[in-house]
Amino acid sequence: MTSAIVLGAGMVGVSTALHLQQRNVSVVLVDRRGPGEETSHGNAGIIQSEAVEPYAMPRGVADLARAALGLTNDVRYRLATLPLHVRPLLQYWWNSEPRRFAAICKAYGALIGHAVPEHDVLIRAAGADNLVRRDGYLLLHRQADQLEDAIANAQRLAAQWGLPYRVLDASGVRASEPAVFGPVAGAIHWTGPWTVSDPGRLAKTYAELFVRRGGSIMTGDARSLTRVGQSWRVMTDAGPLVAEHVVVALGPWSPDLLKRFGFRMQMVRMRGYHRHYAGGAPLARPLFDTENGYVMAPMARGIRITTGAELTGYDAPATPVQLGRAERFARGLIDLGSSVDQEPWFGTRPFLADMLPVIGEAPGYPGLWANFGHGHQGFTLGPATGRLLAEMLVGETPAIDPTPYRLGR
């Protein structure tokens, strides 16, 4: 029987392990922590079927100036650590040129099209339906001109990809979400996405399914990865583990490991924060306050506010400035209640400069595979990219062309 080690027990790693297991591969999942306890835990809990285009970097002078001057809450940076990010940011900007971006969107949208169906299979098998809602989320706009632009964009995406949506005016927003009392122009209700009340719990539920089907989860250090003959070895708390294949699914920590094998990738490491609030008015579904760069999402622990991107040092202490701003904006929309967290959570999103994840075998290193770099969409895309990698590893014909996602591209 073919054997594999999957390094990383986030949504991407757990989903990859499940898809390999389904294809009769003997799999061990290895992480330093429990399943779903890193970045997979901290997101807004949206499985985004509408997110067929990744986030391009603004190329207009005015938009770049707003970000540079700190006039937007979407992005924040610390000047002292900006040199760490300059090279990948420049490549990100270059790849955001319209013609290059159009080609990226074609490859990105192909993956997104499999996101909800692949989650659906795992949700049903894991018995996790109680964590999931299937009625989308609201893209909220406070200004009429911004709503008009959003409607035009929704029409374009719907025509190209067949995405379902509704346009809500201010009264429609309040009818849909009675908790909203603040000034709004309207919203795009993307009806296709699914939302999850506890993202970390969903990842753990998938991991429990993996174990029920005969898989093993071990605590170990991915940095111990070495080549042993034609196999790969990792040290775990239970001793050395050897397999024919190893999959690097370590999110933002993946490039550091693969650098040892000569692979250098330009990754923009974007930090995000969240905090929960309880005792206020309830929300039926997540609200994305587009003007102010944050999401409010109803979760098991209360309303979770998640922030945009912070560019800082990789091991820098928490500086939740965006979260504080987001809380002030949110209190102008709903009765938010009080925080139930002693400290805000923060984690790092692995965003590659060409906006596409890496999925595939490492050239020159048979049996060394990668599945990482999903940016803001690891929670959404994990089951889809896990299936694609598993298909390639066992020699099946992939459901989509894997060429755009190859390692070393």
C-alpha positions as CSV (number, residue, x, y, z in Angstrom):
1,M,0.0,0.0,0.0
2,T,1.2,3.5,-0.8
3,S,2.1,5.5,2.3
4,A,2.1,9.3,2.9
5,I,2.8,11.8,5.7
6,V,0.9,15.0,5.6
7,L,2.6,17.9,7.5
8,G,0.1,20.3,8.8
9,A,-3.3,19.6,10.3
10,G,-5.2,22.7,9.3
11,M,-8.1,22.6,6.9
12,V,-5.8,22.0,3.9
13,G,-3.8,19.3,5.5
14,V,-6.8,17.4,7.0
15,S,-8.6,17.6,3.7
16,T,-5.6,16.3,1.8
17,A,-5.2,13.4,4.3
18,L,-8.9,12.5,3.8
19,H,-8.7,12.5,0.0
20,L,-5.5,10.4,0.1
21,Q,-7.1,7.9,2.5
22,Q,-10.1,7.7,0.3
23,R,-7.7,6.5,-2.5
24,N,-6.3,3.7,-0.3
25,V,-3.2,5.5,0.7
26,S,-1.9,4.8,4.3
27,V,-1.8,8.3,5.8
28,V,-0.4,9.8,9.0
29,L,-1.2,13.5,9.8
30,V,1.6,15.3,11.7
31,D,1.4,18.7,13.4
32,R,2.9,20.4,16.4
33,R,-0.7,21.2,17.6
34,G,-4.1,19.7,17.3
35,P,-6.2,19.8,14.1
36,G,-7.6,23.2,13.1
37,E,-5.8,25.1,15.9
38,E,-3.8,27.6,13.8
39,T,-5.1,29.8,10.9
40,S,-8.0,27.4,10.1
41,H,-9.5,28.4,13.5
42,G,-9.4,32.1,13.0
43,N,-11.3,33.0,9.8
44,A,-14.8,34.4,9.2
45,G,-16.2,30.9,8.6
46,I,-17.4,31.4,5.0
47,I,-17.0,28.8,2.3
48,Q,-16.9,31.3,-0.5
49,S,-18.3,29.9,-3.7
50,E,-18.5,33.5,-5.1
51,A,-14.8,34.3,-4.5
52,V,-13.8,33.4,-8.1
53,E,-11.3,36.2,-8.2
54,P,-8.5,36.6,-5.6
55,Y,-7.7,39.9,-4.0
56,A,-5.7,42.0,-6.5
57,M,-3.5,44.8,-5.3
58,P,-4.8,48.2,-6.2
59,R,-2.8,49.7,-9.0
60,G,-4.2,53.3,-9.0
61,V,-2.1,56.0,-7.4
62,A,-5.0,57.2,-5.2
63,D,-5.7,53.7,-3.8
64,L,-2.1,53.0,-3.1
65,A,-1.7,56.4,-1.4
66,R,-4.7,55.7,0.9
67,A,-3.1,52.4,2.0
68,A,0.3,54.0,2.4
69,L,-1.1,56.9,4.5
70,G,-3.2,54.5,6.7
71,L,-6.5,55.9,5.5
72,T,-8.0,52.5,5.0
73,N,-8.7,49.7,7.5
74,D,-8.2,47.0,4.9
75,V,-4.4,47.1,5.2
76,R,-2.0,48.2,7.9
77,Y,1.8,48.0,8.0
78,R,4.6,48.6,10.4
79,L,7.3,50.7,8.7
80,A,10.2,49.0,10.5
81,T,9.2,45.6,9.1
82,L,8.2,46.7,5.6
83,P,11.5,45.6,4.1
84,L,10.5,42.0,4.9
85,H,7.6,42.4,2.5
86,V,8.8,44.6,-0.3
87,R,9.9,42.0,-2.8
88,P,6.8,39.8,-2.6
89,L,4.6,43.0,-2.6
90,L,6.3,44.2,-5.8
91,Q,5.6,40.8,-7.5
92,Y,2.0,40.9,-6.2
93,W,1.6,44.4,-7.7
94,W,3.1,43.1,-11.0
95,N,0.7,40.1,-11.1
96,S,-2.3,42.4,-10.5
97,E,-1.9,44.0,-13.9
98,P,-5.2,43.3,-15.7
99,R,-4.1,40.9,-18.4
100,R,-2.0,38.8,-15.9
101,F,-4.7,39.0,-13.4
102,A,-7.3,37.7,-15.9
103,A,-5.3,34.5,-16.4
104,I,-4.8,34.1,-12.6
105,C,-8.6,34.4,-12.1
106,K,-9.3,31.7,-14.6
107,A,-7.1,29.2,-12.6
108,Y,-8.4,30.5,-9.3
109,G,-12.1,30.3,-10.3
110,A,-11.6,26.7,-11.4
111,L,-10.6,25.8,-7.8
112,I,-13.4,27.8,-6.2
113,G,-16.0,26.0,-8.3
114,H,-15.1,22.8,-6.4
115,A,-15.1,24.4,-2.9
116,V,-18.7,23.9,-1.8
117,P,-19.3,20.5,-3.5
118,E,-16.1,19.1,-1.9
119,H,-17.0,20.5,1.5
120,D,-20.5,19.1,1.1
121,V,-19.1,15.6,0.8
122,L,-17.0,15.9,3.9
123,I,-19.7,17.7,6.0
124,R,-22.1,14.9,5.3
125,A,-19.6,12.1,5.9
126,A,-18.4,13.8,9.2
127,G,-21.9,14.5,10.5
128,A,-21.1,18.2,10.7
129,D,-24.3,19.6,9.3
130,N,-25.1,21.3,12.6
131,L,-22.2,23.7,12.1
132,V,-23.3,24.9,8.7
133,R,-25.8,27.4,7.2
134,R,-26.5,27.5,3.5
135,D,-27.9,31.0,2.9
136,G,-24.8,33.1,2.1
137,Y,-23.6,36.4,3.5
138,L,-24.1,40.1,2.9
139,L,-21.5,42.4,1.2
140,L,-22.6,45.6,2.9
141,H,-22.2,49.1,1.4
142,R,-22.7,52.4,3.2
143,Q,-22.4,54.7,0.2
144,A,-24.7,54.6,-2.8
145,D,-22.0,55.0,-5.4
146,Q,-20.1,52.0,-4.0
147,L,-23.2,50.0,-4.0
148,E,-23.7,50.8,-7.7
149,D,-20.2,49.6,-8.4
150,A,-20.8,46.4,-6.5
151,I,-24.0,45.7,-8.4
152,A,-22.1,46.1,-11.7
153,N,-19.4,43.8,-10.4
154,A,-21.9,41.2,-9.2
155,Q,-23.6,41.3,-12.6
156,R,-20.3,40.7,-14.3
157,L,-19.3,37.7,-12.1
158,A,-22.8,36.2,-12.3
159,A,-22.8,36.4,-16.1
160,Q,-19.3,34.8,-16.3
161,W,-19.6,32.2,-13.6
162,G,-23.3,31.7,-13.0
163,L,-23.2,32.9,-9.4
164,P,-26.5,33.5,-7.6
165,Y,-27.1,36.8,-5.7
166,R,-29.7,39.3,-4.7
167,V,-29.4,43.1,-4.5
168,L,-30.8,44.6,-1.3
169,D,-31.6,48.2,-0.7
170,A,-31.4,49.7,2.9
171,S,-34.8,48.5,3.8
172,G,-34.0,45.0,2.4
173,V,-30.9,44.9,4.5
174,R,-32.9,45.6,7.7
175,A,-35.6,43.1,6.7
176,S,-32.9,40.5,6.3
177,E,-30.9,41.6,9.3
178,P,-33.1,43.4,11.8
179,A,-30.1,44.0,14.1
180,V,-28.7,46.6,11.6
181,F,-29.6,50.1,12.7
182,G,-26.8,52.1,11.3
183,P,-26.7,54.0,8.0
184,V,-26.4,51.7,4.9
185,A,-27.1,52.1,1.2
186,G,-27.7,48.4,0.6
187,A,-25.9,45.1,0.1
188,I,-25.1,42.3,-2.3
189,H,-26.5,39.1,-0.8
190,W,-24.3,36.3,-2.2
191,T,-26.6,33.4,-1.7
192,G,-24.3,30.5,-2.8
193,P,-21.7,30.6,0.0
194,W,-22.1,28.4,3.1
195,T,-21.2,29.7,6.5
196,V,-19.8,27.9,9.6
197,S,-20.5,28.6,13.3
198,D,-17.1,27.3,14.4
199,P,-14.4,26.9,11.7
200,G,-11.9,25.2,14.0
201,R,-14.5,22.7,15.1
202,L,-15.3,21.9,11.5
203,A,-11.6,21.1,10.8
204,K,-11.5,19.0,14.0
205,T,-14.7,17.2,12.8
206,Y,-13.0,16.3,9.5
207,A,-10.0,15.1,11.4
208,E,-12.2,12.9,13.6
209,L,-13.6,11.4,10.4
210,F,-10.1,10.7,9.2
211,V,-9.3,8.8,12.4
212,R,-12.6,6.9,12.3
213,R,-11.6,5.7,8.9
214,G,-8.3,4.4,10.2
215,G,-6.0,7.4,9.9
216,S,-3.4,8.4,12.5
217,I,-2.6,11.8,13.9
218,M,0.8,12.4,15.6
219,T,2.6,15.3,17.2
220,G,5.9,16.1,15.5
221,D,8.2,18.7,14.1
222,A,8.1,19.3,10.3
223,R,11.6,20.8,10.5
224,S,12.9,17.2,11.1
225,L,11.9,16.2,7.5
226,T,14.8,14.3,5.8
227,R,15.2,12.1,2.7
228,V,16.0,8.5,3.5
229,G,16.8,6.6,0.4
230,Q,13.6,6.7,-1.7
231,S,11.4,7.6,1.3
232,W,10.9,10.5,3.6
233,R,11.3,10.6,7.4
234,V,9.8,12.9,10.1
235,M,10.4,12.7,13.8
236,T,7.3,12.5,16.0
237,D,6.7,12.1,19.7
238,A,6.2,8.4,19.0
239,G,9.6,8.1,17.2
240,P,10.6,8.3,13.5
241,L,7.9,8.1,10.9
242,V,8.9,7.0,7.3
243,A,6.7,7.0,4.2
244,E,7.0,7.0,0.4
245,H,5.4,10.5,0.1
246,V,5.3,13.6,2.2
247,V,2.9,16.5,1.7
248,V,3.9,20.0,3.0
249,A,0.6,21.7,4.0
250,L,2.1,24.1,6.6
251,G,0.5,27.3,5.3
252,P,2.8,30.3,6.0
253,W,5.5,28.0,7.4
254,S,5.8,26.0,4.1
255,P,8.3,28.2,2.3
256,D,10.8,28.0,5.1
257,L,10.8,24.2,5.0
258,L,11.0,24.0,1.2
259,K,13.9,26.5,1.1
260,R,16.1,23.6,2.3
261,F,15.4,21.8,-1.0
262,G,16.1,24.8,-3.1
263,F,12.6,26.3,-3.6
264,R,12.2,30.0,-3.0
265,M,8.7,31.4,-3.1
266,Q,7.6,35.0,-2.7
267,M,5.0,34.9,0.0
268,V,3.1,37.9,1.4
269,R,2.5,36.9,5.0
270,M,-0.7,38.8,6.0
271,R,-1.6,38.8,9.7
272,G,-5.3,38.9,10.7
273,Y,-7.1,39.3,14.0
274,H,-10.4,38.3,15.5
275,R,-12.4,38.8,18.6
276,H,-15.8,37.6,19.9
277,Y,-18.7,39.7,21.3
278,A,-21.8,38.5,23.1
279,G,-24.9,40.0,24.7
280,G,-25.9,42.2,21.8
281,A,-28.2,41.8,18.9
282,P,-28.0,38.6,16.9
283,L,-27.0,38.3,13.2
284,A,-28.4,35.7,10.9
285,R,-25.4,35.6,8.6
286,P,-22.0,37.3,8.2
287,L,-21.8,41.0,7.2
288,F,-18.8,42.3,5.3
289,D,-18.5,46.0,5.9
290,T,-16.6,46.7,2.7
291,E,-15.9,50.4,3.4
292,N,-14.1,49.6,6.6
293,G,-12.4,46.3,5.8
294,Y,-13.8,43.8,8.4
295,V,-16.4,41.0,8.7
296,M,-18.9,40.4,11.5
297,A,-19.8,36.7,11.6
298,P,-22.2,34.9,14.0
299,M,-20.3,32.2,15.7
300,A,-20.9,29.7,18.5
301,R,-19.0,32.1,20.9
302,G,-20.8,35.2,19.7
303,I,-20.3,37.7,16.9
304,R,-16.7,37.3,15.6
305,I,-15.1,40.4,14.1
306,T,-12.3,39.5,11.7
307,T,-9.9,42.1,10.2
308,G,-8.1,42.7,7.0
309,A,-4.3,42.4,6.5
310,E,-1.5,43.6,8.7
311,L,2.1,43.5,7.4
312,T,4.4,43.2,10.3
313,G,7.3,41.1,11.6
314,Y,6.7,37.3,11.5
315,D,7.1,37.0,15.2
316,A,6.0,40.5,16.2
317,P,3.7,41.0,19.2
318,A,0.0,41.6,18.6
319,T,-0.9,45.2,17.5
320,P,-4.7,44.9,17.0
321,V,-5.2,48.5,15.7
322,Q,-7.4,47.3,12.8
323,L,-9.5,45.3,15.3
324,G,-10.1,48.3,17.5
325,R,-11.2,50.4,14.5
326,A,-13.4,47.6,13.2
327,E,-15.1,47.4,16.6
328,R,-15.9,51.1,16.5
329,F,-17.3,50.8,13.0
330,A,-19.3,47.7,14.0
331,R,-20.9,49.5,17.0
332,G,-22.2,52.1,14.5
333,L,-24.1,49.3,12.7
334,I,-25.4,46.9,15.4
335,D,-25.6,46.4,19.2
336,L,-22.4,44.4,19.4
337,G,-22.4,43.6,23.1
338,S,-19.2,43.0,25.1
339,S,-16.0,41.1,24.3
340,V,-15.8,37.6,25.7
341,D,-12.1,37.1,24.8
342,Q,-9.4,38.2,27.2
343,E,-7.0,38.8,24.3
344,P,-7.6,39.0,20.5
345,W,-6.6,36.0,18.4
346,F,-4.2,36.6,15.5
347,G,-2.7,34.4,12.8
348,T,-0.9,34.5,9.5
349,R,-2.5,34.1,6.0
350,P,-0.1,32.6,3.4
351,F,-0.6,34.7,0.3
352,L,1.7,33.9,-2.6
353,A,2.7,36.8,-4.9
354,D,0.9,35.3,-7.9
355,M,-2.3,34.7,-5.8
356,L,-2.5,31.0,-6.6
357,P,-1.8,28.1,-4.2
358,V,1.1,25.7,-4.8
359,I,-0.3,22.2,-5.5
360,G,1.9,19.4,-6.8
361,E,5.1,17.4,-6.6
362,A,8.5,19.1,-6.2
363,P,10.6,18.9,-9.3
364,G,13.7,16.8,-8.7
365,Y,12.4,15.4,-5.4
366,P,10.1,12.4,-6.0
367,G,7.6,11.9,-3.3
368,L,7.8,15.5,-2.0
369,W,4.5,17.3,-2.5
370,A,3.1,20.7,-1.6
371,N,-0.3,22.1,-0.9
372,F,-0.2,25.6,0.5
373,G,-0.4,29.3,-0.3
374,H,-4.2,29.7,-0.3
375,G,-4.1,33.2,1.0
376,H,-7.5,34.2,2.6
377,Q,-9.1,31.0,1.2
378,G,-7.5,28.0,2.9
379,F,-10.7,27.3,4.8
380,T,-12.7,27.5,1.6
381,L,-10.3,25.7,-0.7
382,G,-8.8,22.9,1.5
383,P,-11.1,20.1,0.4
384,A,-10.8,21.1,-3.3
385,T,-7.0,21.4,-3.4
386,G,-6.8,18.3,-1.2
387,R,-8.7,16.3,-3.8
388,L,-6.5,17.7,-6.7
389,L,-3.3,16.8,-4.9
390,A,-4.6,13.3,-4.0
391,E,-5.6,12.7,-7.7
392,M,-2.1,13.6,-8.8
393,L,-0.3,11.6,-6.2
394,V,-2.1,8.3,-7.0
395,G,-2.0,8.9,-10.8
396,E,-5.7,9.6,-11.4
397,T,-6.7,12.1,-14.1
398,P,-7.2,15.4,-12.2
399,A,-10.6,17.0,-12.2
400,I,-9.0,20.3,-13.3
401,D,-5.7,21.1,-15.0
402,P,-3.0,21.3,-12.3
403,T,-0.5,23.2,-14.4
404,P,-1.1,26.7,-13.0
405,Y,-0.5,25.6,-9.4
406,R,2.8,23.6,-9.9
407,L,5.7,24.1,-7.5
408,G,8.6,25.9,-9.0
409,R,6.4,27.8,-11.5
